[in-house]
Amino acid sequence: MCIRDSKDGSARLWFAFHHLIIDTVSWRILKDDLEELYKGHALSDKTSSYRQWVDAVACYAKAHIEDIPYWQSQLADIPDYNCYKTPHQSESSIELSAELTDQLLHHVNAAYHTEINDLLLTALAYALRDWLGGDCHGVSLEGHGREMIDETLDVGHTVGWFTTIFPVKLTVSDDIGESIQWIKESLREIPDKGLGYSALCQLDNALTLQALPGIVFNYLGQFDGKSDEDNHWSFSNEPSDNAMDQREQIQELLTINGSVNHGRLQLSVALSADSVSLYTFTQAYQARLQQIIDHCMKHVDNDQVVFTKSDFPGVSLTTPWLAQFQEMLTDQSYRLQSIYAASSLQRGFIYHALSEPDDDAYRVQSVLDINLKLNMDCYRQAWQCVLDCLLYTSPSPRDRTRSRMPSSA
């Protein structure tokens, strides 16, 4: 560690740790702790140890052997990326403008209820298709790994290497919206956000780290410092010398690390091929990112919000049914807000209504005395508002009809 002053009067701290003992989240913890100590504040309470976490992961793997077929499916039928490798090593970067980064972080996700990784990986899948061909590609996705697998543990403030890596199969079509939804849903289906793959590799020869796709992607999050007066510590995006021995041979074809620094998305790209191939890929990736942002912004501006089945975790839905249902609502000028599972009593009502449509059981009628003259126009409008706000339930969208008040009282 060294301390040096910058020309603008600010100071720099430089650290060097082996990656085996620190990950991205740990850097944030370390920075915050140093800042608190610098201000003379006490540190927060100690959280669970790294050893306790290792033991918990080993127990998790033994309890989730049934996940092995899922992981095998993610490794099946993907290209062999080794055939694209050359002795060359090329590096470059992609940087979005502050405006595009702001749209990506705060606006475009409303179009399909996505997270930033959904869109970054969709753009990556398109860029790989543009560069290598093929609609289906495999990616080794890295995650922070600090999942809630043991309620007795708290590793929220533990320093160590928790990073997970696991295979993800990405498939795209010519329809951007359809591709975003596919990839979003495929990411939601990953068991415990990928924690189990590496752990299961230690238990079963059916899974190996060597089988992982030769394309690695890792979005590290936002590293922007806070702007308030009490917080002057932030990560710098200045060069910090080589992070790897120059003699080390990179095993992957392509490695992408992304983060947001000073309001801009930055993607570092390392390729085991010549600079021409690197330029072709980075240009394709940047163009696809721009295309997806524009596509989603258009949906947001036109108030065209699309849900997918993972947005309703408490309800069993199929993708075709949900798509048809949303299309029907749009045609009738309705807007979907949420879908809730019926209670057991409600399910009984629905079953009885479907099996005995002419039976008046469960129908309740009340007679009210209104001791004033009714404005029938206002009365009809009031009931129509009630009907417009009701959540209709039917076995399929085509069975649902829009109710209207009768023309006469």
N, C-alpha and C positions, 0 to 999 in steps of 0.2 A: 504494500500500500504506500502511495506517495501523495503528498499534498503540493499543489502548485497553483499559482495565481494566473488568472487569465488577463488579457489586455483590458477587458471591460470591468475589472475589479472583482469579479467573482472567482471562487476557488474551485478546484477540481480534486476529487478523490479517485484514485485508481486502485482497483482490486483485481487480484488474479486467484481464482479458485478452480480446482478440478471439477468438471461437470458431474462427477460421481457424488459430490457432496452438496451441490447447490443447483436449484432449478430456477425458472423464471419467477415463480411466486415467491421463492426464497429471497430473491434479490429485492423484491418489494418489502418483504418483512425486515430484511437487514437494513435497508435504507431508512425505513420508518423508525426502527429501534435506535439507529445511530442519531437520527434527528432528535428523538426524545431525550437521549442521553446528553446530547449537545445542549439542549435547552435546560438541562438540569432536572428533568422529569424522571420518575420511576418507570421501569418497564412493566408491561402487563404480566399477568400470571403465566407461569410455565404451562404449556400445553403438552399433549401426549408425546412420548418419545418416538424417534424414528424406528427403534427396535420393536416397539409395540405395534407400529403400523406394519412392519414387515411380517410379524406373526399373524396379524389380522388378514393380510393379503393371502398368506399361505392357507389359512382356514377358508377364505372365500373361494379359492381355486378348487379345493376339495369338495365344496358344497355346490359347485356350478359346472360339473363335468358335462351336464346336458347342453351346455353352450357350444361344445366343440363342433357339432355339425353346422351351426350358424357360421362360425369362423371359417370352416372349410369352404362353405358356399361363397364367402367373400374372396377367397383365393382362386376359385375355379374360373376358367375361361377368360383370363386376363392376359395381355401381351407379355412376352418375355422382353423386358427392357434392356437386358444385357446386350442384345444384338445391336442396339443403337449407340452403345458406348464406344468411345475412341480414346487413345492415350492423352488427348488434350484435356485441359482443365480450364474452364472459362467461368467468369463471374460478371454479374451485372446487377442492376437494380431497376425497380419500377416505382415511381412515385406519383400518387394522385394529387391533384390540386386540393387546396383547402375546401373549396366549394364542393367538389365531388366527394371528398372524404366526409364532409358534414352530411351530405345526402345519404351516403352509405351507412353512416352511423345512426342517424336520427330520423330519416324520412322514408327511405325505400322499403324498409322492413314491414311497413304497414300494408303493402300491396298483397303479400302472401303470408303475413305473420311469420316472418323468417327471422333467423339470427344471422349475424354477419358471416359466419362460416358457411351457411347454406349458399349464399351468393358468391363468396370467394371460390368455393369448390365447384359451383356450377360454371363459373367463368373458366376455372382451370380445366374442367372436363371439355369444354368447347375449344379451349386453346390447344389441348392435347389432340383433339380430333383434327383441328386445322393443321397441326404440325406433323403428327404421325399417322393420321387417319384412324378410322374406327369410331363407333359410337360408345363403346364400353372400355373404360380404363380403370386400373387399380391404383390406389394411392395409399401410402402408409401415413396415417394421420396421427399426429402427436397431440396429447391432451395433458392437462395439469395433473390428473390422476388422483386428486384429493376428494374422492367420492365417499358418500356416507354409507360405508359397508359395515360399520360397527358403532352402535349407538353409545358405547362406553368410551369411545375415543374422540378426541378433538385435536386435529392437526392443522387447524386454521392459522396457527402462529408457530408452526414447527419448521425449522430449516432442514432441508435435505433434498434428495433427488426423488421426487414422486412421479416424474414424467412417465406417461404411458405411450405406447406406440402400437397401432393395430391396423389391420387392412380394411379398406372401404372400397366398395365397387361403385363407380360413378357411371351412369348411363344418361345420355342426352339424345334428343331428337331435334328436328328442325323447328319445333315449337318451343320458344324460350320459356313461356309460362308453364307449359307442361313439364319441361325439364327441371325448372326450379322446384316444382311440387314433388317430382319424383325424388330428387336428391334430398330435399327437406325430409320427406318421409323415410327415406333409407337411413338418414342420420338419426332420426328419432327411434328407429328400431334397434340401434346398437345397444347391446346389454350393458348397463351401468357405464355408459360413455366410454367403452373400450377397455375398462380396467382389467378384465379377465384374460385378455389374449396372452400377454406376456407371462402372467401367472400360470396359465394353463400349459404354456410351453414347457414349464418345469415338471409337469406331471405326465404329459402324454406326448409321445413321439409323432403323433398325427399333426401337431402344430410345432413350427419352428420359427425362430426369428429370421433365419436365412430365407424362408419362403416369402417374407414380406415383399411387396412390390417395390421396385427400384425408383419410385417417385415419392419423395417425402414432403409433407406439407405441415406447417405449424404456424398458426396465428397466435401471437403472444399477448394480444390485447393492447390497451392504451397505456402508454408510458408518460403521457403529458403530466407535468407537475401542476399542483393546485395554484391558483392565482391569488389566494388570500395572503394578507400581510404576515401571518404567523407561519407560513410554510414557504420556505425559499429553496427547499431541497427537491431536485428533480433529476431524472436520468438524462444524460447527454447523448446525442447521436453522433458525437465526434468520433473519429477513428481511435481505436484503442489497441492497435497493433494486431498481429496474427493471433487468432484464437486456436489454431491447430498447427502442429508441427508440419513444416513444408514437406517432410518425407512421408507423411501419412497419405495413404492411397484411399481416395473416396470410393466407397463401394456402390453408392447409388448413382443412377443416371442423372437425376434431377433432385435438387433440394431447394425448397422455398421456405423462407422464414419471414413472417409479416408482423408488423406492429404499427401503431399510430404514435407518431412523435411530432410534437409541436403542431398538432392539428392536421397532419398529413399522413395518409396511409403509405407506408414504405415496405416494399417487398424485396428482399435480397434473394438473388437467384444464382445458384451454382450448378454448373452442367459439366458432365464428363463427356464433352464433345467440343467441336471447334466453335469459334466465335460467330461464324455465320449461322449455325444452328441455334446458338443462344439468341442472336438477334431476331431470328425468325420466331422463336417461341415467345420472347418478351414482348415483341410487337403484337403478336396474336393475343397474348394474355391481357395486355393493356386495352386493346380494342374490344375484347369480349367483356371486360369489366365495364367499360364505358357503355357498351350496348345494353348490358343487363341493368345498369343504373338508369339509363334513359327509359328502358321498357318499364321498370317498376315505378319511376316517377310519373310516367304517363298514366299508369293505373291509379296512382295516388291522387293525381290532379283531377282525374275523371271520377273519383270516388268509386273505383272498381276494386273492391276488396274481395279477395278469394281466401276461403278457409280450406284446410285439408283435415283429414280425419284425426291427426294427432292434436289438433286444437281442441278436441273434445274428448279428453282421456276417460271420462266417466261413461261414455256411450259407445256402443259397438256399431260402427258404421262401415260401409264399403265406399271406396273412392268413386265408383260410377254413380251410386245413389246420391252421395253428397254433391257431386258436380251437377247432377240433374236437378236436385232440390234447389241449389243456389241459382241455377239458370231460370227455374220457374219463378222464384222470388223476384229476380231482376225483371222478368217480363211483366210481373204484376206490381212493379214499383215498390216492392218491399225490400228491406235490408236485414240480413241475418246478423244477429248480435251474439247469440249463444244457443246451444242445444243442451238440454238437460235430460238425464235419464228419468223415466217415470218411476214413481214410487210403487210399492207392491199393490197398494189399493188402486192407484191409477191404472196399473197394468190390468187389474181385474176389470175395471170399467171398460178399458179398450177392448179386451178380449170379448166381453159380453156384447159390446156394441157391434163388433165384427161378426160374431157368431149368431147373434139374435138381433138384427138391425131393426125389427119391428116391435121389439119388446120395449115397454116404457119404464122398466126397472131402472133405478138410479136417477130417474128424471124428477127433479124437484120443482114444484110450482108454488108460488106465493102470491097472495092477493094483497095489494097495498091500497089503502085509502089515501088519496091525494086531495086535500081540501083546498085546491086552488085551480085556476084555469091553466091548462097546459099549453105551451107553445109547441105544437106538434113538429114543426120544422127543427126546433132546437132539440126536441126529444129524440127524433130520428138521428140527428147528427151526433148526439151524445152516445147513443147505442152503437153507431157506426165506428166511433172512436174506440169503443171497447172492443169491438170485433177486430178492428185493425191492429190492436195491440195484443190480441190473444195469440198464444203459441199453439198452432194446430198440430195435431198428431195423426198420422195415417201410415199404413204399411208401405206406401210408395208415393213419390211426389205426384204421380198422375191421378191418384185417388183424392188428392186434396183439392177442394173447390173453394173459391172465395165467396164467403157469405155476404149477402146484402140485406139491408132492412127492407121489408115490404113497402110498397108505394103508398099503402093506406093503413091506417091504424085500425 
